[in-house]
């Protein structure tokens, strides 16, 4: 296990500034598409700011993201088919999830303290719209075909929510692209994370596109 | 207060009285507890996948349900535990995301099955379990009593098994 990790760290450490910018750019383009889609769904201007974008080893996701595995989060997970099988997880801290659904239903921010089943559908839909927009941007940029599948939602402890992706995808994939974003509406800002776990085909396409040498 | 030891994903810890072993946020992973009440020694495993034989990573047998049980059992026997006294408890094996019917989604269920098979093979009694469903669990083992406390975010409750 340690060996696997050191390979991941090495890969990340080896990225040049230009390559890191390239990764960031993937995040920016995807987020811009997602913001447009979300704005038209909610019929008001939503901006999505990319605060950071980087690659980490899949087993380090938990520590890298929030640190505390008992933190409550909402995760929207979808499998992506087309060229290969990939996975996309959108993650929102629980506080921000409540704010996002308040925004979705045009309630004053801070109204919700728990998620109703209608709220859960809403967060699933927000995740779905953002994920699809992000995938479109990726497939345009890389010239590959990516089809989203029906998303699934989990609202629970961070550790538990991340386990499924780490377990099942971790059998095929070594790293994950993390794009940390903020959803902005007027003066309100909410955190959200796109975690893209591409399999070999797409990993290679990304690396080729940005001339990143792996190993 | 007893010393508290955290058992992280893909790891296991053995302890004697008085200690508390804890794993946070178990989803589709499985927490396996072996406890010997006379000696008050035991251990907690935080296993990720069902079978060592199917795994890609061969460096860490604790990642897998079957091999991790053998290793913990061996440790306890070396510490003087009587095999026929050892009891087992398991928790976890959830399906966190409810969607699709695809078989790659049921890793939690397969983890539970692997644990039951291995325990049966070793003739260890499964005393209680809190498994399946679609929620995350935090598990806490008190070495004084062998009691296992389960906390869930989804129901905001605590239970002892």
Contacts between the chains, C-beta under 8 A, distances in Angstrom:
chain1	res1	chain2	res2	distance
A	1	B	10	6.6
A	1	B	57	6.2
A	1	B	59	5.5
A	1	B	60	4.4
A	1	B	63	7.4
A	2	B	59	7.6
A	3	B	59	6.4
A	4	B	57	6.6
A	4	B	59	7.8
A	59	B	9	7.8
A	62	B	9	7.9
A	69	B	24	4.6
A	69	B	25	3.8
A	70	B	24	5.0
A	70	B	25	5.7
A	70	B	138	6.2
A	70	B	153	7.6
A	72	B	153	5.6
A	75	B	96	7.8
A	75	B	97	7.6
A	77	B	97	4.9
A	77	B	99	7.9
A	79	B	100	7.5
A	79	B	102	7.9
A	149	B	100	7.1
A	150	B	99	5.8
A	150	B	100	7.0
A	151	B	99	7.0
A	152	B	97	3.5
A	152	B	98	5.8
A	152	B	99	3.3
A	152	B	100	7.3
A	153	B	97	7.1
A	153	B	98	7.9
A	154	B	96	4.4
A	154	B	97	5.2
A	154	B	134	7.3
A	155	B	154	7.4
A	156	B	27	7.2
A	156	B	96	6.5
A	156	B	135	5.9
A	156	B	136	4.1
A	156	B	153	5.3
A	156	B	154	6.0
A	157	B	24	7.2
A	157	B	25	3.9
A	157	B	27	7.7
A	157	B	136	3.9
A	157	B	138	7.1
A	157	B	153	5.1
A	158	B	25	6.2
A	159	B	9	7.6
A	159	B	24	5.6
A	159	B	25	2.2
A	159	B	26	7.2
A	159	B	27	6.9
A	159	B	136	6.7
A	160	B	25	4.7
A	160	B	26	6.2
A	160	B	27	3.2
A	160	B	28	7.9
A	160	B	94	6.8
A	160	B	96	5.9
A	160	B	135	7.4
A	160	B	136	2.6
A	160	B	137	7.3
A	160	B	153	8.0
A	161	B	27	6.6
A	161	B	96	5.9
A	161	B	136	7.0
A	162	B	27	7.7
A	163	B	9	7.5
A	163	B	25	7.5
A	163	B	26	7.4
A	163	B	27	3.7
A	163	B	28	5.2
A	163	B	29	5.3
A	163	B	48	7.6
A	163	B	96	7.0
A	164	B	27	6.1
A	164	B	28	5.3
A	164	B	96	5.1
A	164	B	97	6.1
A	164	B	105	8.0
A	164	B	107	7.3
A	166	B	9	7.7
A	166	B	48	7.6
A	167	B	28	5.9
A	167	B	29	7.2
A	167	B	48	5.4
A	167	B	49	6.2
A	167	B	107	5.5
A	168	B	104	5.4
A	168	B	105	7.7
A	168	B	107	5.9
A	171	B	49	7.9
A	171	B	55	7.8
A	171	B	56	5.5
